[in-house]
């Protein structure tokens, strides 16, 4: 495993531990920091090919249930988002949810961690990179922007 993959794997393990076993409640500020670190490090993952086409396994249900319960206080924290920011597109804004975003990021990363723990290193890296480009990266960056605005407005009372 190259250095960027190793760094990302350690970060994913720490993030999943935070979601599953953290002592303190999950807060918007902590979520913002995690999403930023994960996104930046995912951009450094190498291009690899999966060794099979079986797809990622499910996250362990017990771990996912604990993470869901810990993330639950952020569910219902809504914000506006568009899926394609291209100004040539005519698209109405939809509603995003910090809790949903954090849960989706967690599940995609946890699935890759299952692969890594099975010794399927290439499949884990491929899954993390592909799912970042196709799914959890959108959740992370949408929530990151909304959290940034929300936290600065909440702390300072300005927009």
Secondary structure, DSSP 4 states (H G I P E B T S, - for coil): --HHHHHHHHHHHHHHHHHHH-SSPP-HHHHHHHHHHHHHHHTTPPP---S-SS-PPPPPHHHHHHHHHHHGGGTT-EEEE-S---TTS----EEEEHHHHHHHHHHHHHHHHHHHHTT-HHHHHHHHHHHIIIIIHHHHHHHHHHHHHHHHHHHHS--
